[in-house]
Amino acid sequence: MFILTVKGYEEDGAFALEGKTGDKVLLMFEEEDDASRYAMLLEEESFPDMHVLEVDPDMMMSVCESHGYEYTVITPNDIVIPPRKSKPNDFI
């Protein structure tokens, strides 16, 4: 699985979207190419440059659950459109 982090700040947190209830939702991509394409789309919307980071899916799910974060797995069949602009709380 792959997640997005801000380039140069990989240790500081991962990119997440705000869910319908205001909760953070971590995007985990099954394919690196899909994560890279999404990162490029984010950058076109004035988000910081992103870094694609490979992670252990079980570990990431466990971290999310222990911190009360939601997560979703993005498959190659999913279409994900980034938000229009960056907000300061887009990272967990």
N, C-alpha and C positions, 0 to 999 in steps of 0.2 A: 504494500500500500504506500501511497505517497500523500504528503500534506504540503501546504505552502507556508513559508515563513518569510519574513522580510530579509532580503539579502544583507548579510553582515550582522544580523541580529538573530541568527538561528537558535541560539540558546535562550532567547527572551520570550518566546511564545509562538503560537501558530495562528494563521489567519482563520477567522471564523465569521460566519454570517449571523445576523440577528434573526432568530426564528419568529414565528407568528406571535408567541407569547412574550417576546423580548429576551428569551434565553439565547445564549450563544450556541451555535451549531457548527461543529468542526466538520469540514469537508475532507473525506479520505477518498482518494482516487485509486481505483484498481490499476489503472494504466498510467505510466509516467508521461506519455505523450498527451493524454487528456489533461493532466495537471499542468503541464507546460503551456498548453494552449489557453487554459483558463488563466494562468498567470499573465500571459500576454494580453488577454482581454482586460484584466484588472489594471494593468499598467496603462492601457489606452484610456482608462477612466480616471487617471491621475492617482492611482494607488502607488505606493512605493514599489521599487523593483523587488520582485519575488524570487525566492529560491525554492526549488522542488527538493524535498527531503524524503528519502525512503525511510519508512518506520515499520516496526512490528505491529500489525493490526491488533493483536490481542492486548499488547501493552498499551496502545493508544486508547482502546476501548475501556480498559481498566482505569487509566488515568482520568478519562472523561467522566466515568461513573463515580469515581471517588471524589471528584471536584464538582459534581452536579452539572456537568456540561452535557449537552446533547451532541450526537454525531450522526453523520449519514455517510454511506458508502456510495460513491459515484461510479457506476459501471460504464463500460464503453457504449451502452445503449441509452444512457441518460443525456439529456441536454440541460446544461446549467448556464444561466445567464448571470453575469456579475451585476452587483448593484451599480447605480449610476455614479456615485462618488464616494470617496473614502471618508469614513468617520473615525474619530480617535478611538472608539471602542470596538473596532473590527478585529481585535486580536485577543487571544486568550493565553 
